[in-house]
Amino acid sequence: MARPVVWAARPGRGGEESPCGWLKDRFGLSWQVTPRQLIEMTTSPDRAAAGRALQAMMGMKKINIAAMRAAFEGR
């Protein structure tokens, strides 16, 4: 499994974190770090579970897959 190198490199080098996994690098370019699991949960045919996962993500800066999974599963 890949390490979260992209996220770790940006804020510490003149960039800044933004909501929902967005980062702005030191040059002003915006990037969104989108884990595969985020797409799987938010596009699930179970719309109630997808909505809970999306709502959980809205309060995050760096995406926390474990917290999104808990919301998706209704925990």
N, C-alpha and C positions, 0 to 999 in steps of 0.2 A: 504494500500500500504506500502511495506517495505521501511524503511529509508536506505539511502546509507551508512550504517555502515562500510562495507568493505572498501570502498574508503577512508572514513574519518580516519580510523584506521591506514592505511598503511604508507602514506608519513610522518605523524607526529611522527612515532615511528622508525625512522631509515631507512625507505624505500624511494623509489623514484618513481616519475611518469614517464611514457614513453608514446610515441604516441599511439593512437588508443585504449585507455582504458587499456593499460598494466601498471602493477605496479610491482615493485620489492620490496619484503619485506626485513627486516633487516638481514635475513639469506641468501639472495641472490636468493630466489625462485621467479619466475615470475608468475604473475596471470593476467588474462584478465577479466575485469568486462564487461560482455556482457548482456545488457538489452534485454529483449524479443523483444521490438520494433525495435531494431537494426537488429535483424535477420529477422523480418517480412519485413522491408523496403529493406534490401539488397538482399533478395531472392524473391522480388516481380516479378510477370510475366511482369510487365511494366519495361523493362530493362533500358529505359531512366531515369525513376524516380529512380530506384535502383542505377544506376550509379551516379546520382546527390547526393543521400544520402551517398554513399560510398565515393565520392570525398569530401563531407563536413566532414565526419568522419576522413579522412586522416590528416586534419589540427588540430585535437583535441587531447588533452591528456585525460582529463576526458570527457566522452561521454556526449554531450548535445543533448538530444532527441528533444527538441523544435527546435533547429537549424537544426538538421537532417531532421525533419518533414517538415520544411520550404523548404529546398533544394529538398526533395522528391516531394513536391507539386509544385515546380517550383517558389517559392516566394523568 
